[in-house]
Amino acid sequence: MSFTIRPDELRKAAGQASSAAEQVRGVALRTGPEQIARALPGAAASSAAAALAGDWNAEIEQWARAAGDYGQNLDACAAQYLKGDNSVAEEFTAIRLSAFGGLG
């Protein structure tokens, strides 16, 4: 079994996840429920709408934080794969040169 890692694709996905996190932070879902709460003061719907606005805001922030973390983790994975590939390439070059009477 084998697999191929494409660090550039990981970095692209990382950028998309980070972009999504920033975009969702700008979504104002709580505006609608806040308007209901103001329009119906004292009604049961008012307190429920106010609670919903807070819950939505918390959920959006939690999702944005998770998406941002996911993007950072993908970027870190890409860097780690590149570091490993470069290390192996250097070792292989050193072995190849020394085995054939080269500079190593």
TAGILIN-V411491 format. One record per residue. N is the residue number from 1. RES is the residue in three letters. SS is DSSP state (h for helix, s for strand, l for the rest). PSI is psi in radians with two decimals (999 if undefined). Layout:
n={N;N}
res={RES;RES}
ss={SS;SS}
psi={PSI;PSI}
This chain:
n={1;2;3;4;5;6;7;8;9;10;11;12;13;14;15;16;17;18;19;20;21;22;23;24;25;26;27;28;29;30;31;32;33;34;35;36;37;38;39;40;41;42;43;44;45;46;47;48;49;50;51;52;53;54;55;56;57;58;59;60;61;62;63;64;65;66;67;68;69;70;71;72;73;74;75;76;77;78;79;80;81;82;83;84;85;86;87;88;89;90;91;92;93;94;95;96;97;98;99;100;101;102;103;104}
res={MET;SER;PHE;THR;ILE;ARG;PRO;ASP;GLU;LEU;ARG;LYS;ALA;ALA;GLY;GLN;ALA;SER;SER;ALA;ALA;GLU;GLN;VAL;ARG;GLY;VAL;ALA;LEU;ARG;THR;GLY;PRO;GLU;GLN;ILE;ALA;ARG;ALA;LEU;PRO;GLY;ALA;ALA;ALA;SER;SER;ALA;ALA;ALA;ALA;LEU;ALA;GLY;ASP;TRP;ASN;ALA;GLU;ILE;GLU;GLN;TRP;ALA;ARG;ALA;ALA;GLY;ASP;TYR;GLY;GLN;ASN;LEU;ASP;ALA;CYS;ALA;ALA;GLN;TYR;LEU;LYS;GLY;ASP;ASN;SER;VAL;ALA;GLU;GLU;PHE;THR;ALA;ILE;ARG;LEU;SER;ALA;PHE;GLY;GLY;LEU;GLY}
ss={l;l;l;l;l;l;h;h;h;h;h;h;h;h;h;h;h;h;h;h;h;h;h;h;h;l;l;l;l;h;h;h;h;h;h;h;h;h;h;l;l;l;l;h;h;h;h;h;h;h;h;h;h;h;h;h;h;h;h;h;h;h;h;h;h;h;h;h;h;h;h;h;h;h;h;h;h;h;h;h;h;h;h;h;h;h;h;h;h;h;h;h;h;h;h;h;h;h;h;l;l;l;l;l}
psi={2.39;2.89;2.78;2.30;2.31;1.65;-0.60;-0.61;-0.64;-0.75;-0.65;-0.80;-0.65;-0.76;-0.68;-0.70;-0.74;-0.68;-0.76;-0.71;-0.78;-0.71;-0.74;-0.48;-0.43;-0.08;2.26;1.18;-0.46;-0.23;-0.81;-0.95;-0.59;-0.63;-0.66;-0.77;-0.69;-0.61;-0.47;1.03;2.38;-0.27;2.76;-0.61;-0.51;-0.86;-0.62;-0.71;-0.69;-0.72;-0.72;-0.73;-0.78;-0.73;-0.77;-0.74;-0.76;-0.72;-0.74;-0.79;-0.71;-0.76;-0.77;-0.73;-0.76;-0.73;-0.69;-0.75;-0.71;-0.78;-0.76;-0.68;-0.70;-0.74;-0.73;-0.68;-0.76;-0.79;-0.70;-0.74;-0.75;-0.73;-0.79;-0.77;-0.77;-0.68;-0.80;-0.71;-0.72;-0.74;-0.73;-0.74;-0.75;-0.73;-0.80;-0.76;-0.76;-0.60;-0.48;0.43;0.40;-2.61;-0.39;999}
